[in-house]
Amino acid sequence: MAGATLPGLCAPCTLAPAMPGLCSAPREDTCSKVAAIAMHASHTEAAADFLVQIAARISSGSSFWKAYKDSEEAYLDAIREAGKVFDARLHVCKLVGEAAYDPDLDPKDFSSTVDHPYFPLKPGRTLVYRKKTNEGVEVIRVTTKSETIDIDGIECRIIRDVVKLDGDLIEDTFDWYAQDKCGNVWYLGEIAKNYEDGRLHDLDGSWTSGEDQAKPGILMPAKPSVGLAYRQEYYLGVAEDLARVVRTDAKVTTQYGTFENCIETEDWTPLEPGSFERKFYARGIGFVYGKSSSGDTVELVRIRE
């Protein structure tokens, strides 16, 4: 691999002896540069997995060439997926700009009291949703806790999100939010406990602002305006959700009721190229309805004070 160049970076930029990404490059290309380095990392990971699979098959008695052939398609799929993610990240760069993403937040500018009209977090209130998926029907309970937590020096409101699929627990997540003095609602991380067959399976999707280069994002801007695009979270390769305001006068009907003058957003992540979700936020309540590009729908069905 010595002497190999990374696509999208200044040349020559070698993998050895220098670390990737240390060569000089225009600062205004930071976003695209990160996308290129991340794609190379995905290629490297795919190659490592490819070799491990070959070795595992040989250890089970396969010849080298049979093991190679049997492992090749998964490797090629991973390479193709990395290319799609790279393209999706470049699209993000065009929307949010090429500058490095590193919000400089002053804890003194934040409060755990979140009273944004379109994302109010009232302690003790539970919003209950019904989600229809290809796997079945999910019931989602989102509860604003009275407790707060310190995340990277900022006091955050704790939200508990419990998801059951046909009665079986599949997710139990704690999200952390805070509101700045301008009225923006910031998202500072989550602990996502994912379950399978009643047992804790993993913590995939978890991240904490200020740890391992994870950065906070905006869940709801103080003044949503059509066309505004923003990062909701940023932990490279794990949490890269974004949103764009589509309408500020949307109307939507759920089992709970009909809502007018809603904020409608399009949410997506470059980690899942081609997928997106339209979300609707109602004044005084928050999120009330969503529909994904796959056809899954989620709607507010009940509020418990």
N, C-alpha and C positions, 0 to 999 in steps of 0.2 A: 504493500500500500504506500510505501515511501514515494514522495513526489507527486501523489495524486492531488488534483485540485478540487476544490469544492465549488459546485455550480453557483453562479451568482456573486462570487466573491472576487476581490481583486487578485490578479495573478502576478507572481506565483504565490500561492498560499498553500503550504504543504501540511500534511498530517503529521509528518515527522521531520525534524525533531520538534517543531513548534506545535502548540495546541491549536486546533481549528478555531478560526475566527479572530486570531490575534493580529493578523495582517491589517495594515491601515486600509480604511474604506471611508467614503463620505458619510458623515453622521446622518445625513438626511435619508440614507438607505438602510437605516437600522432595522426596520420592520422586515424588509425583504431579505436582508442578510440573515436575520434570525430564522426566517422560513427556510432558507437554503441550508443552514447548519443543521436545523432540526430534521430536514429531509435526509441529509447525510447520516445523521444519527439513526434514523429509522432504517436506512439501507444497511448500516452496520449491524443493527440488532437483528434484522432479517437474515443476514448472512450468518451470524452466530447461531441463530435458531436452526438454520438450514444444516449447518455442520453438526449440531447436537443431534438432530433427527437422523442424519446419515449414520452417525456413530451408534445411536441407539438401535437402529435397524441392523447394523452389522453385528452388534453384540447379541442380537437375537437370531443370528444365523444367516442373514442376507449377504449376498455378494456386494461389493462396493457399488457396482454399476446399477444393480437393482435398488439398493438403498438410495442411491442418488436420484434415480428416476422416480421412485415413490415419494421422495421428499421435495422434488423440484417444483411442483405446482403450487404448494403452499408458499414457497419462497417467492415465486413469481407474482402470486396474488398480493403478497406483502409489499413487494416493490411497486406494483401498480397502485395499491392503496396509498402508499407514501407519496406518489406523484399527484394523486388527487388531493390529498391533504395539503401538499405544497401549493397547488393552484388555488385552493380555497383560502389559504393564508395570504397569498398575494392579493386576492380580492379584498380581504380584510384591510390590508395595507392601503389600498386605494380609498377605502371608506373612512378609516380613522387616521390615516397619515403615516408617514415613515418614521416619525420621531420615536425615540425609545419610550416605552411605557413604564413610568416609575412615579406614580402619584406621591406627592410630598404632603402627607396629612399631619396636621397639628392636632393632637388630642384635645387641646383647649377649644377647638372649633367644633367639637362633636358632642352629641347627647344621645343617651339611650332612649330618650323619649322620641318616638317616631310618629309624627302626626301629619305626614304628607296626606293631602286629601285623597289621593289615588293609591296610597299604600300605607294606611294607618295601622299601627300595631298596638292594639288595646290589650293590656295584660288581662288574662283570664278568658279572653274570647277565643272560640274555636270555630273555624270555617271547615265545613264538611263538603267534600267533593265526590262525585261519581265519575269514574273514568272507564270508557269502553275501549278495550284493546283486543288484538287478535288472540291473546292468551286468556281473556276472560274479563270480568268486571272488577275494577279496583275501587276501594273506598279509601279516601285520603282525608286524614284529620290533621289540620294545621292549627296548632295552639300557640298563642303568644304567652310566654311565661312571665311571671312577675320578677324572676331572677335575671340578673345581668352577668356579663363575663368580660374580663379585660382581655382584649385582643390587640396586641402590638401597641399597648398603651391607651387604647380607646375603649371606653365602656360601651358594650354592645347589648342590645336586647336579644334574648334567646327565643328562638322559634322552634318548636318541636313538630316534626312532620312524620306522621305514622301512616304507612301504606300497607293495606291488606288486599291480596288477590283472592277472590272467592273465599274470603274468611281467613286465609293464611297470611301471617306476617311475612312481608318481603323486604320492608325497609323501615328503619327507624333513624331519623336524621335530626340533628340539631344544627340550625343555621344561626348566623350572627349578623345583626344589622345595627347600623347607627346612622343618625341624621346630622349633616353638617349645618352650619349656621346659615347657609344659603338656601337650605331646604332639600338638598339632594339626599336620597337614601342610598347609603353605601352598604355593600355586601362584603363581609370580611372573612368569610370561610364557613366551613361546615365539617361536622363529623358524620359521615354516612355509614351506617351499619346495615349491610345487606345480608338477607337471610335466604337460606334454601332448606326446604324440608324441616323448618322449625329451628334450624341451627344457624348461628352466625357464620357466614361464608367469607366475607371480606369487608374491607373498608374502602373499596374503590370509589374514587370521586372525592375523597376527603382532602381538604387543604386548609391551611391557616395563613392568613395575611402576615407577612413578616418572616415566615419560615421557608427555607429552601427556595428563595427567590419568588415566592408566591405574592401576588399583588391584589389589593382590593379592587372592586369595580362598582359601578353605579347600577343599582337595581331599578331606581325610578328617579329621573332627573327632576330638579325643582320646577322647571318650566318645560314640559315636553312640547316639542314642536315637530311638525311633519318633516321627515327627512333626517332628523337627528339620529346619528349612529353612535354607539358607545359600548365599551367593554363592561360586562357585568362581573367578570372574574378573570384572573389571569395566573394560571399555574401551568407553564408550558408542558404540553403533552397530556395533561390531566384535566384541567378546567380552563376552557377558553371560550366560554359563552359570550355572545354579543346580542345586541338588540338594536332595532331601528324603528322609530316611530312612524307608523303608517297613517293613522288618523287620530284626530282629537275629538271627533264628533260621532263616533261609531255607536251603533245600536245593536244589542244582542239580547236574546231571550234564553234563560236557563230554567231549570225546574224550580228554582227559588223565586224567579221573577224576571221582568223585562227591565233592562237598563239602557238609558240614553246618555249621550255625551260621554261615552267611554273613551279611554286611551287605548288604541289598538297598536300593538307592536308585532314585529316579526322577529322571532328569536331563533338563533342558530349557533352552531359551533363548527369551525373548520375541521374538527376531528371527525365529523360525520358529514362528509361532503354530499350535498344534494338534499339533505334533510333540514326541515325548519318547522316552526310552530307559530301560528297566529295566536296572540294572547290579548284578552280584553280586561281592562281594569276600570272598575266603577267607583265613582266618588263615594267616600265614606266607608267603603268595604275593602277594595283592593282587587285582587285577581278573582274573576268570576267565570271566565270561559276560555277554553283553548282548543284549537284543532291543529293536529300535526299534518305534515305532508303525506304521512302514511295512512291517514284517515282516522287515527285515534282522536277521541274527543274527551274533554274533561269539563264538568260544569258544577257550579255551586248548587248544592241541594238543601243546605241547612246552615244556620248560624246559631251557635250556643254562646250566650253571654255569661 
